[in-house]
């Protein structure tokens, strides 16, 4: 039994690091597979097929080597344990024969000892195999438990204890600061503004000016590090997350669709939406041609929308947000793949909505926001200008530079 225990625990000591290495290398192989699938067009565009293939083969070779080593060590368990058992049986029979010959034991007692020992050792072998199997599972469980142990960064109350106020702005930022974990500086500094109900606000600024960070505080994708963000006069941190986000239709920069029909994707915004409501949202989002070309609302969308163009995906994600008839609609640079005519039609359709949502439009195009009730110009996380298009052309140098860089040629040709 002592020798058997030494073998089992020796194999475990060798196998545990091996299995951890296998799991880590498997993650690298799966990551490379995912990257190659999602970036297939980029790989082809830069003619990196051979290089990526060689890199994948090398990762897979390392995984195979580690698995073979781990498997070889695990495979030693049964042969070694059976050698120990058979050796113990030989010793027992040999010693038992001597005892019988000396009259110390009877033949029946030796046979009984053999049966007892065989039963004990067989069960020990089963236990040893179970321990090795558990050892393999433990390597996987460690990685899973690390993920499950992560605590949510934000807490959400079970109910809204504070009543919403009808006479307050739809959204108000009050001296807001935001710093991401691990960052050395604030992404937003002292942002302070309010937006009335049913108004449209345009947000513009250079790359890295934290435009997306600002609007993502409204549905509480992050929590502020200073100040507060209020919706209908209530701090967003006092809302249950589900209640808050049901008020908001959010369209992200990157259009994300899921495998399923067009109807199923749009109903993510409102699972109870009727076909008429889905079709109305499609019309508002200027996506009728997408639906008709693909064969109707039951047309299939491939994983990540690979069978759709960038503009088609953006319009369907906008329809998904509109189908819920949100109080607040946030378009986070979500029309960047649309042509100017379609973009203008979309903005006009949103402006004519009968339920008058409060609209935030984040865009790099001044043409997309110039008709907004108010425009915010961000620069390095601060509000550098605020007002209408005409006012900002007079008062904000940053806005004027952006406008002129986009319209100078057109103005000169006129």
N, C-alpha and C positions, 0 to 999 in steps of 0.2 A: 504493500500500500504506500509506503514511504517513497519507494522508487517510482511508482506510478504517479504520485503527486509531483515529484520532481520533474518528470517528463512533461506533465500537463502544464505546470506553471512555467517551465522553461520555454515551451512552445508559445505560451501566452506572452511572455516577456519579449520574445522575438517578433511575434505577430502583430502586437498592438501598434508599434510605430509603422510597420509595413502597411496596415490597413488605413491608418491616418494619411499616409503618403498616397495610397491608392485613391482615397476620396478627394484629396487636394488636386491630384493630377486629372481625375475624372472631371472635376469642376473646370479645369483649364480646357479640356477637350470640348466639353459642352459649350463653354463660352466662345471658343473659336468657331464652333459649328454655328452658333447663333449669330455671331458677327458676320460670318461668310454668307449666311442666308439673307440677312437684312441688308448687307452691303454689297450684294452680288453685282448690281449695276456699276457701283463705284469701282469695284475690283476689275470688272471688264473694261471700264473706261480708261483706267490707268495700266491696263495689261499686266495685272498682278496675279493672274491665275496661277502661274507656275510657282511663284514665290509663296502664295498663300497655301497652295497644295503641299509644298515641301514643309512649310511650318506646321500644317495640320498633321502630316505624316510623322514628323518628329515628335509632336506632342502625343500622338496615338502610340508611337513606338515606346515612349517612356511609360505610358500607362500599361501597355502590354507587358513590359519588363517587370514593372512593380507587381502586377497581378500574378505573373508567373512565380515570382519570388515568394509572394504571400501564399499562393496556392501550394507551392512546393513545401513550405514550412508546415502548413496545415495538413498536408497529405502525409506527413511523417507521423501524425498522431496515432492513427489506427495500427499501422505496422509495429510501431514501438510498443504500444500497449498490449497487442497480442503476443509479441515476443516476451514481454514481462509476464503475462498471464501463463503462457505455455511453460516458461521457465519455472514459475512458481508451482505449476502442476507437477512438473518433473521432480522438483525438489520434494514436494509433499509425498509423492508416490515412493520416491527413493527412501526418504526418512521413515515413511509409514511402513514400508517393507521391513526395514531394520527393526522397528518397534514391534511389529507382528512376530518377527523371527525371535525376538527376545522375550516375547510373551507379555509385553507392556500393553499393546493394543490388539484388538481383534480386527479381522478383515472388514467387518461391518462398520466399525468405528472409523477406519481409514476411508472407506467409501463415503460415509456420512460427511467427514471432514472435506473430502474432495467436492462433494455436492455443495456444501455450504460455501466453500471458497469460490467455486465457479460462479455461484449466484451473486456473491458479493462483488467479484471482479467484473462480471458482465455489467452490473449496474454502475460500477465505477467508470467503465468505458463509456456508457451512455451519458453519465454526468460529465465526463471529460469532453465529449463531443458537444454537449450542450454549452459548456463553458466557452469553448472555442467559437461556437456560433454566436453566443451572446457577445463575445469579444468583438466579432466582426460588426454586429449590430451597434455596439457601443460607439464605434468610430463614426457611424452615420448619425446616431442619435446626438452625439456631441455637437455636430454642426447644426442639426435641426434645433436643438435646445438653445443654442446661442441666439438663433433668430426669435424663437418663442419667448425668450427671456427679456427681449427688448420691451421696455415700458413705453406706452404712448407719450409723446412729448407734450400733448395737450390734454387737459381734462375737459369733460363736457358735462354740464349740469343735466339732471334728468328732466327738468321742466323749466319754463321761462317764468321766473317769479316777478319780474318787473314788466309792467304794461307798456306796450308800444305807444308812442305819442304821435297824434295825428298832425300836430302843428310844428313838427321838427323836420329838418332836411332828410331826404331818403338815405343819404350816406354823408357822414362827417368824419374827417380825419382831424384829430386834435393833438398837435405837437407830437407827431408820430416819429419814433426812431425804430430802426430795424437793423439788427446785426445777426448775421448767420453764425451758427456754432463754429468756433475755430477761426473765425475771421478776425483780422486785426483792426478793421475799421467798420463804421456803419455803412449799410447800403442805402438807408434812408435817414435823413437828418432834419428834424424840425418841420415835417410836412404838416401843413395846416390848411384845410379848405373844407367847404361843405357844398353839397349838390342837392338842389331842390328836386322834388318828386316830378317825374316825367321829363326831366331835362336830359340833354345829351352833352357829354363831356368828352372832348378829344384830349389824348395824352400823347405827346411827342417828345423826342429827345434823341441824343446820339446813342450809339451802341454802348451798352454798359451803364446807362443812366438810371437803371432800376425802374423802368416803366412797368415791366411784368411783376416785379416784386411788389410794387404799390398796389396794383389791382388784385393780386393774390391774397392780400390781407383782408379783402372784403368777405370772401367765403371762408376765411380763417384757415387757409392752407398753412399759414405760419402765424405765430403770435408776435405781437409787437414787443420790443424790448423797452420801449418807453412811450408814454402817451396812450391814446386809445383810438379805436375805430368804432364808430357807432352806425347802426342801421335802424332807422325809424326811432332815433333817440335812445337806443339801448346799446350798450357795449356788446360787441359781437361775442365776447367771452362769456356773457351771461345767457346766450342762446344755447339750447341743445343743438349740436352740430347738424342733426338731420333737419330741424326746423329752419335753421339759418340757410342751409344750402338748398332747401326746397324753394326758397324765395328767389334764388339766383340762377340764371342761365349763363354758364361760363363756357366760352369757346377758347380752347388753348391754342398757342402758336402752332404746335405740331398736331395736325389732324389725326386723331386716333379712332379707328373703326375696328369692329370685331367681326369674326367670321359668323355669317348668318345672312338673313335677307336684309334688304334696305329697310323694310318695315320694322324688323326687329331692332336694327341699329337706331332708327329714329325714336322708337318707343323707349329707349333707355331714358330719354328725357321725361317721359310720362307713360308708364306701363299701361295706364287705363285709356290712353288716347284712342279714339275711333279712327277708322280709315279716313273719314272726312277731315278730321283734325290733322292727321298725318299729311294728307294731300295739301291742306292749307299751309302747313309749315314748309312743305317742299316748294310751293309756289312763292312764299315769302322769301325763301332762301335762294331763289332763282335757280332751283335745281330740277325743274321739270324736264329739261332736256336730258339730264343724267338718268332720271328714272325711265324716260321713254326709250332712250338708246339702249339701256341695259335690259329692258323687257318688263318694266313695271316694278311695283313695290316688292314683289316676291323674287326679284332678281337677287342672286347670291353675291355677297361681298366676300372676297377671299380674306384670309388671315392678314391683318394689318392693312386691309384695303389695297392689296397689291395689284388688283385688276382695275384700279381707278387712278386717274391723274391727280396731281396735287390740288388743282382747282375743284375737281369733282368731290374729292374728300372734304375739302374745306366747306363747300356748300352743304354737304350732308351733315356735317357736325354743327353747322349753324342751324339747320332745320331741327336737329336734335335738341338744341337749346330753346328754340322758339316754340316747340310743340308743348312745352310746359307752361307757356304764357307767364314768364317770370316777372316779378316786380322789378328786378334789377338784371339787366343784360350786359355782360362783359364780353367784348370782342377783343381778345388779346392778339393783335396783329394777325387776325384770322382770315383776312382777305388778301394776304400778300401774293397768293397765286392766282388771283382773279384779275381779269383785264379791267381797264378803267371804266368801260361801259357797264359791265356786270356789277362792279363795285358800286357805281353810282345808283344803279337800279336797286341794289340791295339796301343801301342807306335810305333811299327814298321810301322803300317798302316798310322799313323799320320805323321811319318817322311817321308813317301813316297808320300805325297799329292802333286799334280802337281802345286798347287797355293802357296805353301810354306808359311803358316801362321807363325807368331811369336807365340811361345807356352810357356805358363807358367804351370808348373806341381807342384802343392803343394802335398806333400806326406809325410807319416811317414816312408815309405819303402825306404831304400837307393837303392834297386834294381830297383825301378820305376824311379829314377832320375840319376843314375850313368852314363848313356850314354848321358846326356844333355851336350850342348855346354858349359854351365856354371852353377854352383850350388851356391846358396846363403844359408848360414847357419844363422838362426836367433836365438837370445838368448835375451829374455826379451825386445823385441822390437828394438834391434840393430843388425846390421850385424856383426856376430862374425867370419865369414869366407866367402871367395869368391874365386872360381876357379873351375877347373875340379875335377873329382873324385880323380884322382891320386894326384893332388896338395893338395887337402884338407886332404887326408890321412896323408900327410907329415906335413902340416902346421896348421891344425885346430883340437884341442883336442876334441872339442864337436862333430864334425863330425866323428872323429875316434872312439869315444865312442859309438855313435849311430850305426856305421857300425859294430863294433866288437860285440856289444850286439845282433845284428841280424844274424851275419854270423860266430860267434865263433864256435858254435857246428858243423856247416857244414864244416868249415875249419879243425877242429880237426879230424873229421871223415875221411877226405881226407889224 
